[in-house]
């Protein structure tokens, strides 16, 4: 009997293992098919999560850019107010 780590298996490897051991396929066909389906579902989920993660990273970058712009505008407004206050003091 062959032992293989599931973390290193690909879908192709599972099919190859199943076909290379015909005496075990009849008994284990359904569990192997179930495992193959679960692995396919996990792969699809990983792809979906990767897409979602990439979208969230883009969104985060946008929020960071917006925050930087707002901080810059806030600093500009603060310096203008300080300049006006200083001019008012000099007028007294």
Rosetta blueprint (number, residue, H / E / L):
1 X L
2 X L
3 X L
4 X L
5 X L
6 X H
7 X H
8 X H
9 X L
10 X L
11 X H
12 X H
13 X H
14 X H
15 X H
16 X H
17 X H
18 X H
19 X H
20 X H
21 X L
22 X H
23 X H
24 X H
25 X H
26 X H
27 X H
28 X H
29 X H
30 X H
31 X H
32 X H
33 X H
34 X H
35 X H
36 X H
37 X H
38 X H
39 X H
40 X H
41 X H
42 X H
43 X H
44 X H
45 X H
46 X H
47 X H
48 X H
49 X H
50 X H
51 X H
52 X H
53 X H
54 X H
55 X H
56 X H
57 X H
58 X H
59 X H
60 X H
61 X H
62 X H
63 X H
64 X H
65 X H
66 X H
67 X H
68 X H
69 X H
70 X H
71 X H
72 X H
73 X H
74 X H
75 X H
76 X H
77 X H
78 X H
79 X H
80 X H
81 X H
82 X H
83 X H
84 X H
85 X H
86 X H
87 X H
88 X H
89 X H
90 X H
91 X H
92 X L
